[in-house]
């Protein structure tokens, strides 16, 4: 009897082993049949803000009077000359060289901050562009801000900077954003130690209806008269590399503040 039970137990074990060996490894599915988890798309990179820098005048304007005296639209139903030669210090340092140097420094700082910069002129050895083209440059570049850089030529006793904007406004960009840009630039100039003009505007701001570059603008646009080049003390600042670096840093800081970018 015991032998019969042992034989029966052995048969059961043998059967279990056979069943187990038949199910040991499930068949592998081809890789294509294994569904991958859905991927979350990476957020699209935001387009960098665009800023147009407009260094006033140009190096060969004075040699081309016919071109720069050509009449162009002024943005308010009239016309005015294409451009002018600009002013200079009593020692002969010209506004066109000052504005291009400062604009180039601002361009470097804004580019380093992630801003796409468009210049209305890329050297100081040309003619123009005319004020109507400069006024439309912001729209052409789909700019978030436009800053026109100048220096004034007033009486020698007059001092200080002022920031001009279009007034009365002709469109929505001029009605609010242009003034906000002007205030940001004004505040940055003050923070850099420059003083408000004592001869034009009020509190460093100057609403203007006679500047075509501002009247034609459809993007937030401001014009900064950095100093009076006929004032001996301010002439010394604009003529020095250190002084131009100070102006550039102040203007770049004002633009970054307007764009709400880190400074």
ZAMARGU-4260 file (C-alpha; in steps of 0.2 Angstrom, whole numbers, plus 5000, padded with zeros to 4 digits):
<rodrens>
0) 5000/5000/5000 | 5014/5012/5005 | 5023/5008/4988 | 5007/5012/4979 | 5005/5029/4988
5) 5023/5033/4984 | 5021/5029/4966 | 5005/5040/4965 | 5014/5055/4974 | 5028/5054/4961
10) 5016/5054/4947 | 5008/5070/4954 | 5025/5078/4956 | 5030/5074/4938 | 5014/5081/4932
15) 5016/5097/4941 | 5033/5099/4934 | 5027/5097/4917 | 5014/5110/4919 | 5026/5122/4927
20) 5039/5120/4913 | 5026/5123/4900 | 5022/5141/4907 | 5039/5146/4913 | 5042/5161/4902
25) 5028/5171/4894 | 5031/5176/4876 | 5040/5193/4873 | 5030/5207/4864 | 5039/5216/4850
30) 5045/5233/4855 | 5033/5242/4844 | 5019/5234/4853 | 5024/5242/4870 | 5015/5259/4872
35) 5027/5272/4877 | 5020/5285/4890 | 5014/5301/4882 | 5027/5315/4882 | 5023/5332/4889
40) 5028/5345/4876 | 5041/5357/4882 | 5034/5375/4884 | 5038/5386/4869 | 5052/5398/4872
45) 5045/5416/4873 | 5051/5428/4859 | 5063/5440/4866 | 5057/5458/4867 | 5062/5470/4853
50) 5069/5487/4856 | 5074/5500/4842 | 5088/5511/4846 | 5088/5527/4836 | 5105/5537/4837
55) 5101/5554/4831 | 5108/5562/4815 | 5123/5554/4805 | 5141/5557/4801 | 5138/5563/4783
60) 5123/5574/4785 | 5132/5590/4784 | 5140/5585/4767 | 5123/5581/4759 | 5112/5597/4762
65) 5100/5593/4747 | 5096/5576/4755 | 5094/5581/4773 | 5083/5596/4768 | 5071/5586/4757
70) 5054/5588/4765 | 5046/5572/4772 | 5029/5569/4782 | 5029/5576/4800 | 5015/5564/4806
75) 5003/5578/4810 | 4998/5583/4792 | 5013/5594/4788 | 5031/5592/4782 | 5048/5595/4789
80) 5066/5592/4783 | 5072/5574/4782 | 5086/5577/4795 | 5098/5589/4802 | 5116/5590/4806
85) 5114/5590/4824 | 5124/5600/4837 | 5141/5599/4844 | 5152/5605/4859 | 5161/5621/4858
90) 5177/5611/4855 | 5169/5602/4840 | 5164/5585/4847 | 5148/5582/4836 | 5131/5575/4842
95) 5130/5562/4829 | 5146/5554/4836 | 5140/5555/4854 | 5123/5547/4850 | 5130/5533/4840
100) 5143/5529/4853 | 5130/5529/4867 | 5118/5519/4857 | 5131/5506/4853 | 5134/5504/4871
105) 5116/5502/4875 | 5114/5489/4862 | 5128/5479/4870 | 5120/5480/4887 | 5102/5476/4881
110) 5108/5461/4870 | 5117/5454/4885 | 5100/5455/4895 | 5091/5445/4881 | 5084/5459/4871
115) 5084/5459/4852 | 5090/5476/4847 | 5087/5485/4830 | 5097/5500/4826 | 5091/5514/4814
120) 5109/5516/4808 | 5123/5504/4810 | 5138/5516/4808 | 5142/5535/4809 | 5147/5537/4791
125) 5131/5539/4782 | 5116/5551/4778 | 5099/5550/4787 | 5089/5540/4788 | 5075/5553/4787
130) 5064/5557/4802 | 5049/5549/4795 | 5058/5532/4792 | 5065/5533/4810 | 5047/5536/4816
135) 5041/5521/4807 | 5055/5510/4813 | 5046/5503/4828 | 5032/5497/4818 | 5043/5489/4805
140) 5053/5480/4818 | 5037/5476/4828 | 5046/5484/4843 | 5041/5484/4861 | 5050/5500/4864
145) 5059/5514/4854 | 5072/5525/4861 | 5079/5540/4851 | 5096/5546/4858 | 5101/5564/4856
150) 5110/5579/4865 | 5104/5597/4864 | 5113/5613/4859 | 5105/5627/4870 | 5112/5642/4879
155) 5128/5639/4888 | 5120/5642/4905 | 5107/5629/4902 | 5109/5611/4910 | 5101/5594/4912
160) 5092/5581/4902 | 5074/5579/4897 | 5064/5565/4889 | 5052/5569/4875 | 5036/5560/4870
165) 5022/5563/4858 | 5008/5575/4865 | 4994/5577/4861 | 4994/5558/4857 | 4989/5552/4840
170) 4986/5533/4845 | 4985/5521/4859 | 5004/5518/4860 | 5007/5537/4862 | 4993/5539/4874
175) 5000/5529/4888 | 5015/5517/4885 | 5026/5531/4877 | 5024/5541/4893 | 5027/5526/4904
180) 5043/5523/4894 | 5048/5541/4896 | 5046/5540/4915 | 5056/5524/4916 | 5070/5533/4906
185) 5069/5549/4917 | 5070/5539/4933 | 5085/5529/4927 | 5094/5545/4922 | 5090/5552/4939
190) 5097/5537/4947 | 5113/5538/4938 | 5116/5556/4944 | 5110/5566/4930 | 5099/5581/4933
195) 5083/5587/4926 | 5083/5600/4913 | 5082/5618/4919 | 5077/5626/4903 | 5064/5614/4894
200) 5050/5603/4900 | 5045/5599/4918 | 5052/5586/4930 | 5063/5579/4916 | 5049/5576/4904
205) 5044/5586/4889 | 5028/5583/4879 | 5031/5588/4861 | 5020/5589/4845 | 5034/5595/4834
210) 5045/5580/4832 | 5041/5568/4818 | 5049/5553/4825 | 5038/5554/4840 | 5022/5559/4830
215) 5024/5545/4818 | 5027/5531/4831 | 5014/5517/4833 | 5025/5509/4847 | 5030/5516/4863
220) 5043/5529/4859 | 5053/5542/4868 | 5067/5554/4864 | 5081/5557/4876 | 5091/5574/4876
225) 5105/5568/4887 | 5113/5584/4890 | 5117/5602/4883 | 5132/5600/4873 | 5135/5619/4874
230) 5136/5619/4893 | 5155/5617/4897 | 5152/5605/4912 | 5141/5594/4902 | 5151/5595/4886
235) 5165/5588/4897 | 5154/5573/4902 | 5148/5569/4884 | 5165/5570/4877 | 5173/5557/4889
240) 5172/5539/4887 | 5167/5537/4905 | 5153/5549/4903 | 5146/5541/4888 | 5147/5524/4897
245) 5136/5532/4911 | 5123/5538/4899 | 5122/5521/4891 | 5120/5512/4907 | 5106/5523/4913
250) 5097/5522/4896 | 5099/5503/4896 | 5092/5502/4914 | 5077/5513/4910 | 5073/5501/4895
255) 5074/5486/4906 | 5063/5493/4919 | 5050/5497/4906 | 5051/5479/4899 | 5050/5472/4917
260) 5067/5463/4914 | 5080/5460/4927 | 5093/5474/4929
</rodrens>
